[in-house]
Amino acid sequence: MTQFVRKLDHMGRVVLPAEYRKKTGIDDLAEVRITEKDGKIIIEKLSPCCKICGAEEKLNKEMEVCEDCIAKVKAL
Protein backbone atom coordinates (compact mmCIF):
# COMPACT_ATOMS: atom_id res chain seq x y z
CA MET A 1 0.00 0.00 0.00
CA THR A 2 1.36 3.40 -1.02
CA GLN A 3 1.17 6.18 1.54
CA PHE A 4 1.52 9.91 1.10
CA VAL A 5 1.96 12.59 3.73
CA ARG A 6 0.48 15.99 2.95
CA LYS A 7 0.15 19.18 5.00
CA LEU A 8 -3.09 21.11 5.13
CA ASP A 9 -2.84 24.67 3.86
CA HIS A 10 -4.02 27.65 5.92
CA MET A 11 -7.62 27.07 4.72
CA GLY A 12 -7.66 23.37 5.67
CA ARG A 13 -7.22 22.07 2.10
CA VAL A 14 -5.14 19.12 1.05
CA VAL A 15 -4.16 17.99 -2.45
CA LEU A 16 -5.07 14.41 -3.34
CA PRO A 17 -2.10 12.68 -4.96
CA ALA A 18 -2.44 12.25 -8.75
CA GLU A 19 -1.84 8.49 -8.37
CA TYR A 20 -4.97 8.15 -6.21
CA ARG A 21 -7.05 10.42 -8.45
CA LYS A 22 -6.14 8.40 -11.55
CA LYS A 23 -6.77 5.07 -9.82
CA THR A 24 -10.22 6.15 -8.60
CA GLY A 25 -11.26 8.14 -11.68
CA ILE A 26 -11.46 11.44 -9.83
CA ASP A 27 -10.69 14.06 -12.47
CA ASP A 28 -10.65 17.85 -12.33
CA LEU A 29 -13.93 19.33 -11.08
CA ALA A 30 -15.29 15.90 -10.05
CA GLU A 31 -17.78 15.91 -7.19
CA VAL A 32 -16.79 13.92 -4.11
CA ARG A 33 -18.57 13.04 -0.88
CA ILE A 34 -16.59 13.62 2.30
CA THR A 35 -17.72 11.79 5.43
CA GLU A 36 -16.28 10.95 8.83
CA LYS A 37 -16.56 7.55 10.45
CA ASP A 38 -14.78 6.37 13.57
CA GLY A 39 -12.35 9.29 13.42
CA LYS A 40 -11.41 8.64 9.78
CA ILE A 41 -12.14 10.94 6.84
CA ILE A 42 -13.57 9.14 3.82
CA ILE A 43 -13.53 10.69 0.34
CA GLU A 44 -15.68 9.02 -2.34
CA LYS A 45 -16.24 9.93 -5.98
CA LEU A 46 -19.91 10.62 -6.63
CA SER A 47 -21.56 8.83 -9.52
CA PRO A 48 -23.83 10.94 -11.70
CA CYS A 49 -27.44 10.45 -10.65
CA CYS A 50 -30.93 11.74 -11.37
CA LYS A 51 -31.57 15.09 -9.69
CA ILE A 52 -35.18 14.04 -9.05
CA CYS A 53 -35.10 10.42 -7.84
CA GLY A 54 -31.39 9.65 -7.38
CA ALA A 55 -31.28 6.77 -9.92
CA GLU A 56 -27.94 6.11 -11.59
CA GLU A 57 -29.34 4.10 -14.51
CA LYS A 58 -30.79 5.44 -17.79
CA LEU A 59 -29.49 8.91 -17.00
CA ASN A 60 -29.75 11.76 -19.50
CA LYS A 61 -26.40 13.33 -18.60
CA GLU A 62 -27.20 16.61 -20.33
CA MET A 63 -30.27 17.16 -18.14
CA GLU A 64 -29.09 15.07 -15.15
CA VAL A 65 -32.51 13.40 -15.01
CA CYS A 66 -33.30 9.73 -15.67
CA GLU A 67 -35.51 8.56 -18.53
CA ASP A 68 -38.22 7.39 -16.10
CA CYS A 69 -38.53 10.84 -14.50
CA ILE A 70 -38.54 12.50 -17.93
CA ALA A 71 -41.42 10.22 -18.96
CA LYS A 72 -43.34 11.04 -15.76
CA VAL A 73 -42.94 14.78 -16.31
CA LYS A 74 -44.03 14.48 -19.96
CA ALA A 75 -47.15 12.56 -18.82
CA LEU A 76 -48.30 15.43 -16.58
Wavefront OBJ file of the C-alpha trace (Angstrom):
o trace
v 0.000 0.000 0.000
v 1.362 3.405 -1.019
v 1.165 6.179 1.538
v 1.524 9.910 1.102
v 1.960 12.589 3.726
v 0.479 15.994 2.951
v 0.151 19.180 4.996
v -3.087 21.110 5.131
v -2.842 24.669 3.858
v -4.024 27.649 5.919
v -7.617 27.070 4.723
v -7.663 23.373 5.665
v -7.224 22.074 2.100
v -5.145 19.118 1.048
v -4.160 17.990 -2.453
v -5.066 14.414 -3.338
v -2.097 12.680 -4.960
v -2.440 12.248 -8.745
v -1.845 8.493 -8.368
v -4.972 8.151 -6.208
v -7.050 10.420 -8.447
v -6.145 8.400 -11.552
v -6.771 5.075 -9.816
v -10.220 6.150 -8.595
v -11.259 8.141 -11.678
v -11.461 11.436 -9.829
v -10.690 14.058 -12.470
v -10.652 17.848 -12.328
v -13.928 19.330 -11.081
v -15.289 15.897 -10.047
v -17.775 15.906 -7.188
v -16.793 13.925 -4.111
v -18.572 13.037 -0.881
v -16.594 13.622 2.304
v -17.721 11.787 5.430
v -16.277 10.949 8.830
v -16.561 7.547 10.451
v -14.783 6.372 13.570
v -12.352 9.294 13.418
v -11.408 8.641 9.776
v -12.139 10.941 6.837
v -13.572 9.136 3.817
v -13.526 10.688 0.336
v -15.676 9.017 -2.338
v -16.237 9.929 -5.980
v -19.905 10.616 -6.632
v -21.565 8.826 -9.515
v -23.827 10.938 -11.701
v -27.441 10.445 -10.647
v -30.931 11.737 -11.370
v -31.570 15.094 -9.688
v -35.181 14.038 -9.045
v -35.104 10.424 -7.836
v -31.386 9.654 -7.376
v -31.282 6.775 -9.920
v -27.936 6.106 -11.593
v -29.345 4.099 -14.514
v -30.788 5.438 -17.790
v -29.491 8.914 -16.998
v -29.752 11.755 -19.502
v -26.403 13.325 -18.604
v -27.198 16.613 -20.327
v -30.273 17.163 -18.144
v -29.086 15.068 -15.147
v -32.513 13.404 -15.009
v -33.296 9.727 -15.666
v -35.509 8.564 -18.532
v -38.215 7.386 -16.096
v -38.534 10.843 -14.503
v -38.545 12.503 -17.933
v -41.425 10.221 -18.958
v -43.342 11.039 -15.763
v -42.936 14.779 -16.315
v -44.035 14.483 -19.957
v -47.152 12.564 -18.823
v -48.305 15.433 -16.581
l 1 2 3 4 5 6 7 8 9 10 11 12 13 14 15 16 17 18 19 20 21 22 23 24 25 26 27 28 29 30 31 32 33 34 35 36 37 38 39 40 41 42 43 44 45 46 47 48 49 50 51 52 53 54 55 56 57 58 59 60 61 62 63 64 65 66 67 68 69 70 71 72 73 74 75 76
